[in-house]
Amino acid sequence: MQCIFCNPIYNLILYEDELIYILADPYPLIEGHLMIISKIHYGCVGEFERNVFSKLEALKANITNMLSTKYGATTIYEHGRPDPV
């Protein structure tokens, strides 16, 4: 089975660079719901290399400003690694 994050649906990609994708969620929780996904498999943001984390922080700030203008308050949530069973 292919990883949906390594092979995102092309028409959902809003932004892409060498490290990160920003995708429109095909099944959004609410209007404006986006997903920021690293191209390297990490279990959580705490595992990001410094350059990836720096890129993520800059993108989050830009996205938050954009979404706040359109929708008002915004929330950023990291799903992260599930606890082992």
Phi and psi restraints in degrees (range 20) as a CNS / XPLOR table:
assign (resid 1 and name C) (resid 2 and name N)
       (resid 2 and name CA) (resid 2 and name C) 1.0 -80.4 20.0 2
assign (resid 2 and name N) (resid 2 and name CA)
       (resid 2 and name C) (resid 3 and name N) 1.0 145.9 20.0 2
assign (resid 2 and name C) (resid 3 and name N)
       (resid 3 and name CA) (resid 3 and name C) 1.0 -72.6 20.0 2
assign (resid 3 and name N) (resid 3 and name CA)
       (resid 3 and name C) (resid 4 and name N) 1.0 125.0 20.0 2
assign (resid 3 and name C) (resid 4 and name N)
       (resid 4 and name CA) (resid 4 and name C) 1.0 -68.7 20.0 2
assign (resid 4 and name N) (resid 4 and name CA)
       (resid 4 and name C) (resid 5 and name N) 1.0 -19.3 20.0 2
assign (resid 4 and name C) (resid 5 and name N)
       (resid 5 and name CA) (resid 5 and name C) 1.0 -86.9 20.0 2
assign (resid 5 and name N) (resid 5 and name CA)
       (resid 5 and name C) (resid 6 and name N) 1.0 -28.8 20.0 2
assign (resid 5 and name C) (resid 6 and name N)
       (resid 6 and name CA) (resid 6 and name C) 1.0 -78.0 20.0 2
assign (resid 6 and name N) (resid 6 and name CA)
       (resid 6 and name C) (resid 7 and name N) 1.0 -25.6 20.0 2
assign (resid 6 and name C) (resid 7 and name N)
       (resid 7 and name CA) (resid 7 and name C) 1.0 -129.7 20.0 2
assign (resid 7 and name N) (resid 7 and name CA)
       (resid 7 and name C) (resid 8 and name N) 1.0 65.3 20.0 2
assign (resid 7 and name C) (resid 8 and name N)
       (resid 8 and name CA) (resid 8 and name C) 1.0 -67.9 20.0 2
assign (resid 8 and name N) (resid 8 and name CA)
       (resid 8 and name C) (resid 9 and name N) 1.0 157.6 20.0 2
assign (resid 8 and name C) (resid 9 and name N)
       (resid 9 and name CA) (resid 9 and name C) 1.0 -66.6 20.0 2
assign (resid 9 and name N) (resid 9 and name CA)
       (resid 9 and name C) (resid 10 and name N) 1.0 120.8 20.0 2
assign (resid 9 and name C) (resid 10 and name N)
       (resid 10 and name CA) (resid 10 and name C) 1.0 -52.4 20.0 2
assign (resid 10 and name N) (resid 10 and name CA)
       (resid 10 and name C) (resid 11 and name N) 1.0 -44.4 20.0 2
assign (resid 10 and name C) (resid 11 and name N)
       (resid 11 and name CA) (resid 11 and name C) 1.0 -74.5 20.0 2
assign (resid 11 and name N) (resid 11 and name CA)
       (resid 11 and name C) (resid 12 and name N) 1.0 -2.5 20.0 2
assign (resid 11 and name C) (resid 12 and name N)
       (resid 12 and name CA) (resid 12 and name C) 1.0 -95.1 20.0 2
assign (resid 12 and name N) (resid 12 and name CA)
       (resid 12 and name C) (resid 13 and name N) 1.0 -9.8 20.0 2
assign (resid 12 and name C) (resid 13 and name N)
       (resid 13 and name CA) (resid 13 and name C) 1.0 -76.0 20.0 2
assign (resid 13 and name N) (resid 13 and name CA)
       (resid 13 and name C) (resid 14 and name N) 1.0 118.1 20.0 2
assign (resid 13 and name C) (resid 14 and name N)
       (resid 14 and name CA) (resid 14 and name C) 1.0 -96.1 20.0 2
assign (resid 14 and name N) (resid 14 and name CA)
       (resid 14 and name C) (resid 15 and name N) 1.0 -26.6 20.0 2
assign (resid 14 and name C) (resid 15 and name N)
       (resid 15 and name CA) (resid 15 and name C) 1.0 -154.5 20.0 2
assign (resid 15 and name N) (resid 15 and name CA)
       (resid 15 and name C) (resid 16 and name N) 1.0 144.1 20.0 2
assign (resid 15 and name C) (resid 16 and name N)
       (resid 16 and name CA) (resid 16 and name C) 1.0 -151.5 20.0 2
assign (resid 16 and name N) (resid 16 and name CA)
       (resid 16 and name C) (resid 17 and name N) 1.0 136.1 20.0 2
assign (resid 16 and name C) (resid 17 and name N)
       (resid 17 and name CA) (resid 17 and name C) 1.0 -136.0 20.0 2
assign (resid 17 and name N) (resid 17 and name CA)
       (resid 17 and name C) (resid 18 and name N) 1.0 -164.4 20.0 2
assign (resid 17 and name C) (resid 18 and name N)
       (resid 18 and name CA) (resid 18 and name C) 1.0 -70.8 20.0 2
assign (resid 18 and name N) (resid 18 and name CA)
       (resid 18 and name C) (resid 19 and name N) 1.0 -15.6 20.0 2
assign (resid 18 and name C) (resid 19 and name N)
       (resid 19 and name CA) (resid 19 and name C) 1.0 -115.1 20.0 2
assign (resid 19 and name N) (resid 19 and name CA)
       (resid 19 and name C) (resid 20 and name N) 1.0 -30.9 20.0 2
assign (resid 19 and name C) (resid 20 and name N)
       (resid 20 and name CA) (resid 20 and name C) 1.0 -141.0 20.0 2
assign (resid 20 and name N) (resid 20 and name CA)
       (resid 20 and name C) (resid 21 and name N) 1.0 147.1 20.0 2
assign (resid 20 and name C) (resid 21 and name N)
       (resid 21 and name CA) (resid 21 and name C) 1.0 -110.4 20.0 2
assign (resid 21 and name N) (resid 21 and name CA)
       (resid 21 and name C) (resid 22 and name N) 1.0 148.4 20.0 2
assign (resid 21 and name C) (resid 22 and name N)
       (resid 22 and name CA) (resid 22 and name C) 1.0 -118.1 20.0 2
assign (resid 22 and name N) (resid 22 and name CA)
       (resid 22 and name C) (resid 23 and name N) 1.0 123.2 20.0 2
assign (resid 22 and name C) (resid 23 and name N)
       (resid 23 and name CA) (resid 23 and name C) 1.0 -117.8 20.0 2
assign (resid 23 and name N) (resid 23 and name CA)
       (resid 23 and name C) (resid 24 and name N) 1.0 143.8 20.0 2
assign (resid 23 and name C) (resid 24 and name N)
       (resid 24 and name CA) (resid 24 and name C) 1.0 -75.0 20.0 2
assign (resid 24 and name N) (resid 24 and name CA)
       (resid 24 and name C) (resid 25 and name N) 1.0 131.6 20.0 2
assign (resid 24 and name C) (resid 25 and name N)
       (resid 25 and name CA) (resid 25 and name C) 1.0 -72.5 20.0 2
assign (resid 25 and name N) (resid 25 and name CA)
       (resid 25 and name C) (resid 26 and name N) 1.0 125.4 20.0 2
assign (resid 25 and name C) (resid 26 and name N)
       (resid 26 and name CA) (resid 26 and name C) 1.0 -68.7 20.0 2
assign (resid 26 and name N) (resid 26 and name CA)
       (resid 26 and name C) (resid 27 and name N) 1.0 -19.8 20.0 2
assign (resid 26 and name C) (resid 27 and name N)
       (resid 27 and name CA) (resid 27 and name C) 1.0 -130.2 20.0 2
assign (resid 27 and name N) (resid 27 and name CA)
       (resid 27 and name C) (resid 28 and name N) 1.0 68.8 20.0 2
assign (resid 27 and name C) (resid 28 and name N)
       (resid 28 and name CA) (resid 28 and name C) 1.0 -65.2 20.0 2
assign (resid 28 and name N) (resid 28 and name CA)
       (resid 28 and name C) (resid 29 and name N) 1.0 144.0 20.0 2
assign (resid 28 and name C) (resid 29 and name N)
       (resid 29 and name CA) (resid 29 and name C) 1.0 -68.0 20.0 2
assign (resid 29 and name N) (resid 29 and name CA)
       (resid 29 and name C) (resid 30 and name N) 1.0 -40.1 20.0 2
assign (resid 29 and name C) (resid 30 and name N)
       (resid 30 and name CA) (resid 30 and name C) 1.0 -145.8 20.0 2
assign (resid 30 and name N) (resid 30 and name CA)
       (resid 30 and name C) (resid 31 and name N) 1.0 164.4 20.0 2
assign (resid 30 and name C) (resid 31 and name N)
       (resid 31 and name CA) (resid 31 and name C) 1.0 -57.8 20.0 2
assign (resid 31 and name N) (resid 31 and name CA)
       (resid 31 and name C) (resid 32 and name N) 1.0 133.7 20.0 2
assign (resid 31 and name C) (resid 32 and name N)
       (resid 32 and name CA) (resid 32 and name C) 1.0 91.9 20.0 2
assign (resid 32 and name N) (resid 32 and name CA)
       (resid 32 and name C) (resid 33 and name N) 1.0 0.2 20.0 2
assign (resid 32 and name C) (resid 33 and name N)
       (resid 33 and name CA) (resid 33 and name C) 1.0 -67.2 20.0 2
assign (resid 33 and name N) (resid 33 and name CA)
       (resid 33 and name C) (resid 34 and name N) 1.0 122.4 20.0 2
assign (resid 33 and name C) (resid 34 and name N)
       (resid 34 and name CA) (resid 34 and name C) 1.0 -122.2 20.0 2
assign (resid 34 and name N) (resid 34 and name CA)
       (resid 34 and name C) (resid 35 and name N) 1.0 160.1 20.0 2
assign (resid 34 and name C) (resid 35 and name N)
       (resid 35 and name CA) (resid 35 and name C) 1.0 -122.4 20.0 2
assign (resid 35 and name N) (resid 35 and name CA)
       (resid 35 and name C) (resid 36 and name N) 1.0 130.6 20.0 2
assign (resid 35 and name C) (resid 36 and name N)
       (resid 36 and name CA) (resid 36 and name C) 1.0 -105.6 20.0 2
assign (resid 36 and name N) (resid 36 and name CA)
       (resid 36 and name C) (resid 37 and name N) 1.0 121.6 20.0 2
assign (resid 36 and name C) (resid 37 and name N)
       (resid 37 and name CA) (resid 37 and name C) 1.0 -130.5 20.0 2
assign (resid 37 and name N) (resid 37 and name CA)
       (resid 37 and name C) (resid 38 and name N) 1.0 129.4 20.0 2
assign (resid 37 and name C) (resid 38 and name N)
       (resid 38 and name CA) (resid 38 and name C) 1.0 -78.0 20.0 2
assign (resid 38 and name N) (resid 38 and name CA)
       (resid 38 and name C) (resid 39 and name N) 1.0 150.8 20.0 2
assign (resid 38 and name C) (resid 39 and name N)
       (resid 39 and name CA) (resid 39 and name C) 1.0 -80.7 20.0 2
assign (resid 39 and name N) (resid 39 and name CA)
       (resid 39 and name C) (resid 40 and name N) 1.0 -14.2 20.0 2
assign (resid 39 and name C) (resid 40 and name N)
       (resid 40 and name CA) (resid 40 and name C) 1.0 -101.4 20.0 2
assign (resid 40 and name N) (resid 40 and name CA)
       (resid 40 and name C) (resid 41 and name N) 1.0 138.3 20.0 2
assign (resid 40 and name C) (resid 41 and name N)
       (resid 41 and name CA) (resid 41 and name C) 1.0 -71.7 20.0 2
assign (resid 41 and name N) (resid 41 and name CA)
       (resid 41 and name C) (resid 42 and name N) 1.0 115.5 20.0 2
assign (resid 41 and name C) (resid 42 and name N)
       (resid 42 and name CA) (resid 42 and name C) 1.0 -125.0 20.0 2
assign (resid 42 and name N) (resid 42 and name CA)
       (resid 42 and name C) (resid 43 and name N) 1.0 152.0 20.0 2
assign (resid 42 and name C) (resid 43 and name N)
       (resid 43 and name CA) (resid 43 and name C) 1.0 -79.0 20.0 2
assign (resid 43 and name N) (resid 43 and name CA)
       (resid 43 and name C) (resid 44 and name N) 1.0 -28.3 20.0 2
assign (resid 43 and name C) (resid 44 and name N)
       (resid 44 and name CA) (resid 44 and name C) 1.0 -164.5 20.0 2
assign (resid 44 and name N) (resid 44 and name CA)
       (resid 44 and name C) (resid 45 and name N) 1.0 169.9 20.0 2
assign (resid 44 and name C) (resid 45 and name N)
       (resid 45 and name CA) (resid 45 and name C) 1.0 -61.0 20.0 2
assign (resid 45 and name N) (resid 45 and name CA)
       (resid 45 and name C) (resid 46 and name N) 1.0 -30.9 20.0 2
assign (resid 45 and name C) (resid 46 and name N)
       (resid 46 and name CA) (resid 46 and name C) 1.0 -61.7 20.0 2
assign (resid 46 and name N) (resid 46 and name CA)
       (resid 46 and name C) (resid 47 and name N) 1.0 -17.4 20.0 2
assign (resid 46 and name C) (resid 47 and name N)
       (resid 47 and name CA) (resid 47 and name C) 1.0 -93.8 20.0 2
assign (resid 47 and name N) (resid 47 and name CA)
       (resid 47 and name C) (resid 48 and name N) 1.0 -5.5 20.0 2
assign (resid 47 and name C) (resid 48 and name N)
       (resid 48 and name CA) (resid 48 and name C) 1.0 -62.8 20.0 2
assign (resid 48 and name N) (resid 48 and name CA)
       (resid 48 and name C) (resid 49 and name N) 1.0 143.3 20.0 2
assign (resid 48 and name C) (resid 49 and name N)
       (resid 49 and name CA) (resid 49 and name C) 1.0 -70.0 20.0 2
assign (resid 49 and name N) (resid 49 and name CA)
       (resid 49 and name C) (resid 50 and name N) 1.0 156.3 20.0 2
assign (resid 49 and name C) (resid 50 and name N)
       (resid 50 and name CA) (resid 50 and name C) 1.0 -54.4 20.0 2
assign (resid 50 and name N) (resid 50 and name CA)
       (resid 50 and name C) (resid 51 and name N) 1.0 -43.5 20.0 2
assign (resid 50 and name C) (resid 51 and name N)
       (resid 51 and name CA) (resid 51 and name C) 1.0 -66.1 20.0 2
assign (resid 51 and name N) (resid 51 and name CA)
       (resid 51 and name C) (resid 52 and name N) 1.0 -35.5 20.0 2
assign (resid 51 and name C) (resid 52 and name N)
       (resid 52 and name CA) (resid 52 and name C) 1.0 -70.8 20.0 2
assign (resid 52 and name N) (resid 52 and name CA)
       (resid 52 and name C) (resid 53 and name N) 1.0 -42.0 20.0 2
assign (resid 52 and name C) (resid 53 and name N)
       (resid 53 and name CA) (resid 53 and name C) 1.0 -62.7 20.0 2
assign (resid 53 and name N) (resid 53 and name CA)
       (resid 53 and name C) (resid 54 and name N) 1.0 -43.2 20.0 2
assign (resid 53 and name C) (resid 54 and name N)
       (resid 54 and name CA) (resid 54 and name C) 1.0 -61.0 20.0 2
assign (resid 54 and name N) (resid 54 and name CA)
       (resid 54 and name C) (resid 55 and name N) 1.0 -43.2 20.0 2
assign (resid 54 and name C) (resid 55 and name N)
       (resid 55 and name CA) (resid 55 and name C) 1.0 -62.1 20.0 2
assign (resid 55 and name N) (resid 55 and name CA)
       (resid 55 and name C) (resid 56 and name N) 1.0 -43.9 20.0 2
assign (resid 55 and name C) (resid 56 and name N)
       (resid 56 and name CA) (resid 56 and name C) 1.0 -60.3 20.0 2
assign (resid 56 and name N) (resid 56 and name CA)
       (resid 56 and name C) (resid 57 and name N) 1.0 -46.3 20.0 2
assign (resid 56 and name C) (resid 57 and name N)
       (resid 57 and name CA) (resid 57 and name C) 1.0 -61.1 20.0 2
assign (resid 57 and name N) (resid 57 and name CA)
       (resid 57 and name C) (resid 58 and name N) 1.0 -42.0 20.0 2
assign (resid 57 and name C) (resid 58 and name N)
       (resid 58 and name CA) (resid 58 and name C) 1.0 -64.9 20.0 2
assign (resid 58 and name N) (resid 58 and name CA)
       (resid 58 and name C) (resid 59 and name N) 1.0 -44.0 20.0 2
assign (resid 58 and name C) (resid 59 and name N)
       (resid 59 and name CA) (resid 59 and name C) 1.0 -64.9 20.0 2
assign (resid 59 and name N) (resid 59 and name CA)
       (resid 59 and name C) (resid 60 and name N) 1.0 -41.8 20.0 2
assign (resid 59 and name C) (resid 60 and name N)
       (resid 60 and name CA) (resid 60 and name C) 1.0 -59.5 20.0 2
assign (resid 60 and name N) (resid 60 and name CA)
       (resid 60 and name C) (resid 61 and name N) 1.0 -41.8 20.0 2
assign (resid 60 and name C) (resid 61 and name N)
       (resid 61 and name CA) (resid 61 and name C) 1.0 -63.2 20.0 2
assign (resid 61 and name N) (resid 61 and name CA)
       (resid 61 and name C) (resid 62 and name N) 1.0 -44.7 20.0 2
assign (resid 61 and name C) (resid 62 and name N)
       (resid 62 and name CA) (resid 62 and name C) 1.0 -64.8 20.0 2
assign (resid 62 and name N) (resid 62 and name CA)
       (resid 62 and name C) (resid 63 and name N) 1.0 -43.5 20.0 2
assign (resid 62 and name C) (resid 63 and name N)
       (resid 63 and name CA) (resid 63 and name C) 1.0 -66.0 20.0 2
assign (resid 63 and name N) (resid 63 and name CA)
       (resid 63 and name C) (resid 64 and name N) 1.0 -42.6 20.0 2
assign (resid 63 and name C) (resid 64 and name N)
       (resid 64 and name CA) (resid 64 and name C) 1.0 -60.0 20.0 2
assign (resid 64 and name N) (resid 64 and name CA)
       (resid 64 and name C) (resid 65 and name N) 1.0 -44.1 20.0 2
assign (resid 64 and name C) (resid 65 and name N)
       (resid 65 and name CA) (resid 65 and name C) 1.0 -61.3 20.0 2
assign (resid 65 and name N) (resid 65 and name CA)
       (resid 65 and name C) (resid 66 and name N) 1.0 -45.2 20.0 2
assign (resid 65 and name C) (resid 66 and name N)
       (resid 66 and name CA) (resid 66 and name C) 1.0 -63.0 20.0 2
assign (resid 66 and name N) (resid 66 and name CA)
       (resid 66 and name C) (resid 67 and name N) 1.0 -48.7 20.0 2
assign (resid 66 and name C) (resid 67 and name N)
       (resid 67 and name CA) (resid 67 and name C) 1.0 -70.0 20.0 2
assign (resid 67 and name N) (resid 67 and name CA)
       (resid 67 and name C) (resid 68 and name N) 1.0 -34.2 20.0 2
assign (resid 67 and name C) (resid 68 and name N)
       (resid 68 and name CA) (resid 68 and name C) 1.0 -63.1 20.0 2
assign (resid 68 and name N) (resid 68 and name CA)
       (resid 68 and name C) (resid 69 and name N) 1.0 -38.4 20.0 2
assign (resid 68 and name C) (resid 69 and name N)
       (resid 69 and name CA) (resid 69 and name C) 1.0 -62.3 20.0 2
assign (resid 69 and name N) (resid 69 and name CA)
       (resid 69 and name C) (resid 70 and name N) 1.0 -41.3 20.0 2
assign (resid 69 and name C) (resid 70 and name N)
       (resid 70 and name CA) (resid 70 and name C) 1.0 -82.7 20.0 2
assign (resid 70 and name N) (resid 70 and name CA)
       (resid 70 and name C) (resid 71 and name N) 1.0 -41.6 20.0 2
assign (resid 70 and name C) (resid 71 and name N)
       (resid 71 and name CA) (resid 71 and name C) 1.0 -115.0 20.0 2
assign (resid 71 and name N) (resid 71 and name CA)
       (resid 71 and name C) (resid 72 and name N) 1.0 -8.4 20.0 2
assign (resid 71 and name C) (resid 72 and name N)
       (resid 72 and name CA) (resid 72 and name C) 1.0 92.2 20.0 2
assign (resid 72 and name N) (resid 72 and name CA)
       (resid 72 and name C) (resid 73 and name N) 1.0 -134.2 20.0 2
assign (resid 72 and name C) (resid 73 and name N)
       (resid 73 and name CA) (resid 73 and name C) 1.0 -60.9 20.0 2
assign (resid 73 and name N) (resid 73 and name CA)
       (resid 73 and name C) (resid 74 and name N) 1.0 144.9 20.0 2
assign (resid 73 and name C) (resid 74 and name N)
       (resid 74 and name CA) (resid 74 and name C) 1.0 -126.9 20.0 2
assign (resid 74 and name N) (resid 74 and name CA)
       (resid 74 and name C) (resid 75 and name N) 1.0 159.2 20.0 2
assign (resid 74 and name C) (resid 75 and name N)
       (resid 75 and name CA) (resid 75 and name C) 1.0 -131.6 20.0 2
assign (resid 75 and name N) (resid 75 and name CA)
       (resid 75 and name C) (resid 76 and name N) 1.0 138.3 20.0 2
assign (resid 75 and name C) (resid 76 and name N)
       (resid 76 and name CA) (resid 76 and name C) 1.0 -113.5 20.0 2
assign (resid 76 and name N) (resid 76 and name CA)
       (resid 76 and name C) (resid 77 and name N) 1.0 131.8 20.0 2
assign (resid 76 and name C) (resid 77 and name N)
       (resid 77 and name CA) (resid 77 and name C) 1.0 -134.6 20.0 2
assign (resid 77 and name N) (resid 77 and name CA)
       (resid 77 and name C) (resid 78 and name N) 1.0 134.4 20.0 2
assign (resid 77 and name C) (resid 78 and name N)
       (resid 78 and name CA) (resid 78 and name C) 1.0 -107.9 20.0 2
assign (resid 78 and name N) (resid 78 and name CA)
       (resid 78 and name C) (resid 79 and name N) 1.0 126.4 20.0 2
assign (resid 78 and name C) (resid 79 and name N)
       (resid 79 and name CA) (resid 79 and name C) 1.0 -68.9 20.0 2
assign (resid 79 and name N) (resid 79 and name CA)
       (resid 79 and name C) (resid 80 and name N) 1.0 -46.9 20.0 2
assign (resid 79 and name C) (resid 80 and name N)
       (resid 80 and name CA) (resid 80 and name C) 1.0 71.0 20.0 2
assign (resid 80 and name N) (resid 80 and name CA)
       (resid 80 and name C) (resid 81 and name N) 1.0 -175.8 20.0 2
assign (resid 80 and name C) (resid 81 and name N)
       (resid 81 and name CA) (resid 81 and name C) 1.0 -79.5 20.0 2
assign (resid 81 and name N) (resid 81 and name CA)
       (resid 81 and name C) (resid 82 and name N) 1.0 133.5 20.0 2
assign (resid 81 and name C) (resid 82 and name N)
       (resid 82 and name CA) (resid 82 and name C) 1.0 -71.9 20.0 2
assign (resid 82 and name N) (resid 82 and name CA)
       (resid 82 and name C) (resid 83 and name N) 1.0 152.6 20.0 2
assign (resid 82 and name C) (resid 83 and name N)
       (resid 83 and name CA) (resid 83 and name C) 1.0 -66.5 20.0 2
assign (resid 83 and name N) (resid 83 and name CA)
       (resid 83 and name C) (resid 84 and name N) 1.0 141.1 20.0 2
assign (resid 83 and name C) (resid 84 and name N)
       (resid 84 and name CA) (resid 84 and name C) 1.0 -66.8 20.0 2
assign (resid 84 and name N) (resid 84 and name CA)
       (resid 84 and name C) (resid 85 and name N) 1.0 149.1 20.0 2
